Amino acid sequence: MRPVGGRSAVTAAELLARVDGCTRISQGLYRTDLRTAATVPVCDAGGAVFWRADLDVNCDGQATPRCNTGADPYFLEQTAFRQSDGRPLNAETLPFVVVPAPSGLWRYPDWGIRGGSVVAVVHGGTVRYGVVGDTGPAGIIGEASHAMAAALGIDPDPRSGGVGSGVTYILFKGSRVAPIEDHAAAVTQGDALARAFLQG
């Protein structure tokens, strides 16, 4: 069965059952926001790493009608990883996840994660695929692009949107979409990786 329109042939329930429990690989815990307590570990699950957190909306990258300095007071015209043409990613159209910058808490490159790595994001009964597209503060976790929030049925407004909990981020080790902006490739790879992950 092939994924259709960004939807997964793998169910949310199947993925959540696969990541039940946590073998912690972070040296400590992450905050979901500056003012919250540190409660979120990064966990290992064999072919993937994962965490459960909130979803803050990232609008950084190319300025677009919905992602710009007027829509987002914290807007930055850059992303840690760039398109094949050298421009920043487009958060309004490309579903991507933000990983914490490497630190003493956890270093994502040490676990086979890099820009363009394939991710599955689960919220409620929905699974959507994307890529690792940006890095964020070293001590904070739980952020994804405007497009990823919208695909999950979460309010994508960078000021008032997002969701406070209930989002699971699964990042597949050693995977990569090239060019990073090829979302169709992320969906195809993501579904295949998710199916292999369930079998592993």
C-alpha positions in Angstrom: 0.0 0.0 0.0 1.4 3.4 -1.0 1.0 6.6 0.9 -1.4 9.0 -0.8 -1.3 12.8 -0.6 1.2 12.8 2.3 -0.9 10.4 4.3 0.7 7.3 5.7 -0.1 3.7 5.1 1.3 3.1 8.6 -1.2 4.1 11.3 -0.6 6.4 14.3 -1.5 3.6 16.7 1.1 1.3 15.2 3.9 3.9 15.4 2.9 4.9 19.0 3.0 1.3 20.1 6.5 0.9 18.6 7.8 3.8 20.7 6.0 2.9 23.9 8.6 3.4 26.7 11.9 5.2 26.5 15.5 4.1 26.4 17.0 7.6 27.1 20.0 8.8 25.1 20.0 12.4 26.1 22.2 13.3 29.0 19.4 15.3 30.6 15.9 16.6 29.8 14.6 19.3 27.5 12.2 22.1 28.1 9.3 22.6 25.7 9.4 26.4 26.2 11.7 28.8 28.0 9.4 29.0 31.1 8.6 25.3 31.5 10.3 22.7 33.5 12.7 20.3 31.7 10.7 17.1 31.3 11.4 15.7 27.8 14.0 13.0 27.1 15.3 12.0 23.7 14.9 8.2 23.3 16.4 5.5 21.2 14.3 2.9 19.4 16.7 1.0 17.2 16.3 2.5 13.7 15.1 5.8 15.0 15.2 8.3 17.8 12.1 9.9 19.2 10.6 12.3 21.7 7.2 13.4 22.9 6.6 17.1 23.3 4.5 20.1 22.2 4.5 21.7 18.8 5.6 25.3 18.5 5.2 26.7 15.0 8.4 27.5 13.1 8.0 30.1 10.3 11.7 30.8 9.7 13.2 30.7 6.2 11.9 32.3 3.1 9.5 35.2 3.6 6.0 34.2 2.3 2.5 35.5 2.8 2.1 33.5 6.0 5.7 33.5 7.3 7.2 36.9 7.6 8.1 39.6 10.2 4.5 40.8 10.3 3.1 37.4 10.9 5.8 36.2 13.3 7.7 38.6 15.6 10.5 36.1 15.9 10.8 35.5 12.2 14.3 34.8 10.8 15.1 34.7 7.1 17.3 31.7 7.5 17.2 28.0 8.3 20.1 25.8 9.4 19.7 23.6 6.3 19.1 25.0 2.8 17.4 24.0 -0.4 19.4 22.7 -3.4 19.4 26.3 -4.8 21.1 27.6 -1.7 18.0 29.5 -0.4 16.5 28.9 3.1 13.7 26.4 3.4 10.1 27.5 2.9 8.3 26.8 6.2 4.9 27.6 4.7 5.1 24.9 2.1 7.6 22.3 3.4 6.8 20.1 6.3 9.9 19.9 8.5 11.0 19.4 12.1 13.4 21.5 14.2 16.0 19.7 16.2 17.8 21.2 19.2 21.3 22.5 18.5 24.0 20.0 19.6 25.0 20.4 23.2 25.9 18.4 26.3 22.3 17.3 26.5 22.3 15.5 23.1 24.1 15.7 19.8 21.8 14.7 17.0 24.7 14.0 14.4 26.1 11.3 16.8 22.8 9.3 16.2 22.7 9.4 12.4 20.5 12.5 12.2 21.3 15.4 9.8 19.6 18.0 7.7 17.2 16.2 5.4 16.8 13.1 7.6 13.3 11.7 7.3 10.8 12.2 10.2 7.4 10.9 11.0 5.3 13.2 13.2 2.3 11.8 15.0 -0.6 13.8 16.6 -3.9 12.3 17.5 -4.6 9.7 14.9 -2.6 11.4 12.2 0.9 10.6 10.8 2.7 13.0 8.5 6.2 12.8 7.1 8.8 15.5 6.6 12.5 16.2 7.0 14.8 17.7 9.6 15.0 21.3 8.4 16.3 23.6 11.1 17.9 23.7 14.5 16.7 25.5 17.5 17.9 26.5 21.0 20.1 23.9 22.7 17.8 23.3 25.6 14.4 23.4 24.0 12.5 20.7 22.0 9.2 20.4 20.2 9.0 22.6 17.1 7.9 22.1 13.5 7.2 24.2 10.4 4.0 26.0 9.5 3.4 23.4 6.8 3.9 20.4 9.2 1.5 21.9 11.8 -1.1 22.4 9.0 -0.7 18.9 7.7 -1.3 17.5 11.2 -4.5 19.6 11.6 -2.8 21.9 14.2 -3.3 25.7 14.0 -0.2 26.8 12.1 -0.3 30.5 13.1 3.1 31.3 14.5 1.7 33.7 17.1 -1.3 31.8 18.4 -1.1 28.3 16.9 0.7 25.1 17.8 -0.4 22.6 20.5 0.8 22.2 24.1 1.4 18.4 24.2 0.6 15.1 22.5 3.0 15.2 19.6 5.5 12.4 18.9 8.5 13.0 16.7 10.2 10.0 15.2 13.5 10.6 13.3 14.9 7.8 11.2 18.7 7.2 11.6 20.8 7.3 8.5 18.0 8.6 6.2 18.2 11.5 3.9 16.0 13.3 1.3 18.0 15.0 -1.5 17.1 17.6 -2.4 15.8 18.4 1.0 12.8 20.3 -0.5 11.4 17.2 -2.3 8.5 16.5 0.0 7.1 13.7 -2.3 10.4 11.9 -1.7 10.1 12.4 2.0 6.6 10.9 2.0 7.7 7.9 -0.1 10.8 7.2 2.0 9.0 7.9 5.2 6.3 5.3 4.7 8.9 2.7 3.7 11.1 3.5 6.7 8.1 3.5 9.0 7.0 0.1 7.8 10.6 -1.3 8.2 10.7 0.3 11.7 7.6 -1.5 12.8 9.0 -4.8 11.6 12.3 -4.1 13.4 
